[in-house]
């Protein structure tokens, strides 16, 4: 049995606990233990970036304070060699025996070895077919596909092509995101072959998120025209709220520039890059109010259960 097939079997137990096939995406400087717990209590999963806990000791406290064993809260580890906390954060995940761990920005091999040692699952965050193949060959149990339109560091591939292509080479569970902003989007991801939809932008506006009130207010006042993709700040393409860029004294034209040096793996540099320049995905228009996680999930559930049939075809006269 491949790791993906093993993951498919193990993930059934987690999926049965979920009220909706939704994960609140792990978001740098936004996702925290309060939001993660609120998501789990509302019946959806939540990614929790380890680096959002500013010190390993704080991460240890976070992992002790949440219902980690539910499997609905998934620690997210940056495993690139330049992340000085990579090993210490992995050690803490092993200490707490997290059922599911999301690996990102590096080869997942060490995480797979460590997490499999106690029976846990590893999902690898990927945004290309090449990375999906590498992760599958490293025996990950599941994949998180970052598709076009995602907030923060984004992908270039449409979910209409990316999900089916990955399904041809990978048997394990797939979480997919990229501008998923309502219940219909969740249904669409499932129709394409994903098991769970990843939603980030909508949860930035949650009362329980770590985002500042100014960030949340700008988010709910924005729409798709306020989103731009740029590699100016980290050297890697990411989607940003243009009003936050302009508030920092820059213009839309500046966003066409590209940073020469990639600094995605430098924790301090990343903190500076995302402190005042705020991220959001192309589905930002659906985040209409600052609200508790429970209300956001209720709305998504209503939309998910009431997706209208697609009868809006137009007859062409001969």
C-alpha positions in Angstrom: 0.0 0.0 0.0 1.4 3.4 -1.0 1.5 6.3 1.5 -1.3 8.0 -0.5 -3.5 4.9 -0.3 -2.7 4.7 3.4 -3.6 8.4 3.8 -6.9 7.8 2.0 -7.9 5.2 4.6 -6.7 7.1 7.6 -8.2 10.4 6.4 -11.7 8.8 6.4 -11.8 9.1 10.2 -10.9 12.8 10.1 -13.4 13.5 7.3 -16.1 11.9 9.3 -15.6 14.5 12.1 -15.9 17.4 9.7 -19.2 19.2 9.3 -18.1 20.5 6.0 -15.2 19.5 3.7 -13.3 22.7 4.4 -10.0 23.7 5.9 -9.2 27.2 7.0 -5.8 27.6 5.3 -2.6 28.2 7.3 -1.9 31.9 7.0 1.2 33.6 8.1 0.6 36.1 10.9 -3.2 35.4 10.7 -3.9 31.9 11.9 -3.6 31.3 15.7 -4.8 28.9 18.3 -8.0 30.8 19.0 -9.1 30.6 15.4 -7.9 27.0 15.0 -10.0 26.0 18.1 -13.0 27.9 16.8 -12.7 26.1 13.4 -12.5 22.7 15.0 -15.5 23.5 17.3 -17.4 24.6 14.2 -16.6 21.3 12.4 -14.0 22.3 9.9 -10.2 21.8 9.8 -7.6 24.6 10.3 -3.9 24.9 9.4 -1.7 26.4 12.1 1.7 27.8 10.9 4.3 26.9 13.5 6.1 30.2 12.9 3.1 32.2 14.0 4.2 31.3 17.5 7.1 33.6 17.7 9.2 31.2 19.8 9.3 27.4 20.1 8.2 27.7 23.7 5.1 29.5 22.6 4.4 26.8 20.0 4.7 24.2 22.7 2.1 26.1 24.7 -0.2 26.4 21.7 0.0 22.7 20.9 -0.8 21.9 24.6 -3.8 24.3 24.7 -5.7 23.1 21.6 -7.5 19.9 20.8 -4.7 18.6 18.6 -5.8 15.0 18.7 -9.1 15.7 17.0 -7.0 15.8 13.8 -8.9 18.9 12.7 -6.0 21.3 13.7 -3.0 20.7 11.4 0.4 22.2 12.3 2.1 23.7 9.2 5.9 23.5 9.1 8.3 25.4 6.9 10.9 22.8 6.2 13.4 24.7 4.1 17.0 24.4 5.3 17.2 28.2 5.9 14.4 28.0 8.5 16.4 27.8 11.7 13.4 26.5 13.7 12.6 23.7 11.3 13.9 20.9 13.5 12.8 22.3 16.8 9.2 22.8 15.5 9.2 19.3 14.0 10.4 17.9 17.4 7.4 19.7 19.1 5.0 18.2 16.6 6.4 14.8 17.3 6.2 15.4 21.1 2.5 16.3 20.8 1.9 13.5 18.2 -0.1 15.7 15.8 -2.4 13.4 13.7 -1.9 15.5 10.6 1.1 17.8 9.7 1.3 20.1 6.7 4.8 20.4 5.2 5.7 23.4 3.0 8.6 25.0 1.2 11.1 22.2 1.2 11.4 18.4 0.8 9.0 16.7 3.1 11.1 13.6 3.6 12.3 14.4 7.2 8.8 15.3 8.3 7.4 12.1 6.7 9.9 9.9 8.6 9.3 11.7 11.9 5.5 11.8 11.7 5.1 8.3 10.4 7.1 7.0 13.4 4.1 7.6 15.6 1.4 6.9 13.0 0.6 10.4 11.9 -0.1 11.7 8.4 1.8 14.3 6.4 0.2 16.5 3.8 2.6 18.4 1.5 1.8 21.9 0.2 2.5 22.1 -3.6 1.8 24.5 -6.4 3.1 22.6 -9.5 3.0 19.1 -10.9 6.8 18.8 -10.4 6.4 19.5 -6.7 3.4 17.2 -6.5 5.4 14.3 -8.0 8.3 14.9 -5.6 6.0 14.9 -2.6 4.2 11.7 -3.8 7.6 10.1 -4.3 8.5 11.1 -0.7 5.6 9.0 0.6 3.4 11.9 1.8 -0.1 10.8 2.8 -1.9 13.8 1.3 -1.4 16.9 -0.8 -2.5 20.5 -0.4 -2.8 22.1 -3.9 -2.3 25.8 -4.1 -4.1 26.9 -7.2 -4.3 30.3 -9.1 -6.2 33.0 -7.2 -5.0 31.9 -3.7 -4.1 34.6 -1.2 -0.5 35.0 -0.1 2.0 32.9 -2.0 0.0 31.7 -4.8 0.0 29.2 -7.7 -0.3 29.6 -11.4 -2.4 26.6 -12.3 -6.2 26.5 -12.5 -7.9 24.0 -10.3 -9.8 22.8 -13.4 -6.5 21.4 -14.7 -4.4 21.0 -11.6 -6.7 18.8 -9.5 -7.5 16.2 -12.2 -3.8 16.1 -13.3 -2.7 15.3 -9.7 -5.5 12.8 -9.3 -3.9 10.8 -12.2 -0.7 10.3 -10.2 -1.8 10.4 -6.6 -4.3 8.2 -4.7 -4.3 10.0 -1.4 -6.5 12.8 0.0 -6.3 16.1 -1.7 -7.0 19.5 -0.2 -7.2 22.3 -2.8 -7.5 26.0 -2.6 -7.4 29.1 -4.7 -10.2 31.8 -4.6 -12.6 29.4 -2.9 -14.8 31.8 -1.2 -18.3 30.2 -0.8 -20.2 27.0 -0.5 -20.5 26.7 -4.3 -16.7 26.9 -4.6 -16.3 24.1 -2.1 -18.7 21.9 -4.1 -16.7 22.7 -7.3 -13.4 21.6 -5.7 -15.1 18.3 -4.8 -16.4 17.9 -8.3 -12.9 18.3 -9.7 -11.6 15.5 -7.4 -10.5 17.2 -4.2 -11.6 15.8 -0.9 -11.5 19.1 1.0 -11.4 22.8 -0.1 -8.9 25.2 1.5 -10.3 28.6 2.2 -8.0 31.4 3.5 -9.2 34.9 2.7 -12.7 34.5 4.2 -11.2 33.6 7.6 -8.8 36.6 7.7 -12.0 38.6 8.7 -12.9 36.2 11.5 -13.0 37.8 14.9 -10.7 35.1 16.2 -7.9 35.6 13.6 -4.6 37.3 14.5 -5.1 40.0 11.8 -5.4 43.6 13.0 -8.7 45.4 12.9 -7.4 47.7 10.1 -6.5 44.6 8.0 -10.0 43.1 8.6 -11.8 46.3 7.8 -9.8 46.8 4.5 -10.5 43.2 3.6 -14.3 43.4 3.9 -14.2 46.7 2.0 -12.3 45.2 -0.9 -13.2 43.3 -4.1 -11.5 41.4 -6.8 -10.3 44.6 -8.4 -8.3 45.4 -5.3 -6.1 42.3 -5.7 -2.8 42.2 -7.5 -0.1 39.6 -7.9 3.5 40.6 -7.2 7.0 39.2 -6.4 8.2 42.6 -5.2 8.1 41.9 -1.5 9.4 38.3 -1.1 10.7 37.4 -4.5 7.9 34.9 -5.0 4.5 35.6 -6.6 1.8 36.4 -4.0 -1.6 38.1 -4.1 -1.9 41.4 -2.1 -4.5 44.0 -1.2 -3.6 47.0 -3.4 -5.0 49.5 -0.8 -2.4 48.3 1.7 0.4 48.7 -0.9 -0.7 52.2 -1.6 -0.9 53.0 2.1 2.7 52.0 2.3 3.6 54.7 -0.2 3.8 52.4 -3.3 1.7 52.2 -6.5 0.3 49.5 -8.7 3.2 50.1 -11.1 5.6 49.3 -8.4 4.0 45.8 -8.1 5.4 45.0 -11.6 8.9 45.0 -10.2 10.4 41.8 -8.8 12.7 41.4 -5.8 16.1 39.9 -6.9 16.5 37.8 -3.8 13.9 35.4 -2.5 13.4 35.9 1.2 10.5 33.6 1.8 12.5 31.5 4.2 13.8 34.3 6.4 11.4 34.6 9.3 12.4 38.1 10.2 12.2 39.3 6.6 8.9 37.6 6.1 7.5 39.3 9.2 8.5 42.7 7.8 7.1 41.9 4.4 3.7 41.0 5.7 3.3 43.4 8.6 1.9 46.3 6.6 1.5 44.9 3.1 -1.5 42.6 3.5 -2.5 39.6 1.5 -5.8 38.3 0.2 -7.0 36.0 -2.5 -9.2 36.7 -5.6 -12.3 35.6 -3.6 -12.0 38.6 -1.3 -15.4 40.0 -2.4 -17.2 37.2 -0.4 -15.7 38.4 2.9 -18.5 40.9 3.6 -18.2 41.4 7.4 -16.0 40.8 10.4 -17.7 37.9 12.1 -17.0 34.9 14.4 -15.8 31.7 12.8 -19.1 30.0 13.7 -21.1 32.5 11.6 -18.7 32.2 8.6 -19.0 28.4 8.7 -22.8 28.6 9.0 -22.9 30.8 5.9 -20.7 28.4 4.0 -22.8 25.5 5.1 -26.0 27.1 3.9 -24.4 27.9 0.5 -22.9 24.4 0.2 -26.3 22.8 0.9 -28.2 25.1 -1.5 -26.1 25.2 -4.6 -28.5 26.0 -7.5 -28.6 23.7 -10.5 -26.7 25.2 -13.5 -29.6 25.9 -15.8 -28.4 29.3 -17.0 -27.7 28.1 -20.5 -28.6 30.4 -23.4 -30.2 29.0 -26.5 -28.6 30.0 -29.7 -30.9 30.8 -32.6 -30.2 29.1 -35.9 
